[in-house]
Each structure stands twice: as structure tokens, then as C-alpha cells.
Amino acid sequence: MPLSEHEQRVLEQMEQALYAEDPRLASQLKSTSQGVPVVDRRRIALGVIIALAGLGLVLVGVMSQLILVGGLGFLAMVFGGAWAATPARSHPRLSVVHHDGRVHGPSTGSGGPKGKAPRKPKPSGTFMQRMEQQWDKRREEGR
């Protein structure tokens, strides 16, 4: 379903504001959104080594006529190939940026009992309505 003209304008305004506020983050998001996978050479090398070891086990299993060894070798080949072919999942360390610009990372704790953050009341309205309200609020404040 295509975006309405209003939604496209709001999205363009959000992009422009992101480029103005944090060009490094904007360029990083743009490069990851273009579908360019991040290559992890260690992951590929380990996957290839496992697949080659599996091939060796298959050959040993065929020569010695041991089906179990050949089956394990085949599984190692499949696992190694899959390991090398899939991109590594990166788990970014998310932080909270407060209104005054302070960064509150996950390792610093969040106050409250046992390090748990106090619960906020659930906002009303749809996601897009809340985003538009936040956008209008920022525009009014001059940020």
C-alpha cells in the first residue's frame, strides 16, 4: 500500500531532520538499509573450515564404509556452509538520549529497584499518530 502525500511529506521531513541532527547516523542507516550485508571474514573462514572437515569425514566414511561417520560429515558440511552463508547478527547496544543530550546506556543501570526502569503509562493513539504528535511537538519547540 503506497504512502499518502501527507505521510510522504512527514517522512521526508523526518529524513531531513535526521541528516541535519546526526549525519553520521543517517549515513550509517542509509548504508544498512540498502541491503549491503556486512562481511565477517572470520565467520566465513570458520564455515569453510567446518565444511571442508565435513567433506573429509564423508570421504573417510565412504572409504571405511561407516555410514555414521559419513552422515556426521554430511551434517558438518551443511552446517559449515550455512554458517558461512548467513550474515552475522549484530546486537547493537542501544542507549537512551535524554532531552538535554545526555546518553544513558544499558550498562549504566536505569535506577529504581533491582535496576528496573519505572513503567510508563501506555500512550494512546496509533503509532503513526504518536509519531506525528512527536514531530509536531519538536517542530514547535524549534529543535
Beta strands, then each sheet from edge to edge (+ up, - down):
strand 1: 96-97
strand 2: 103-104
sheet 1: 1+ 2-
end
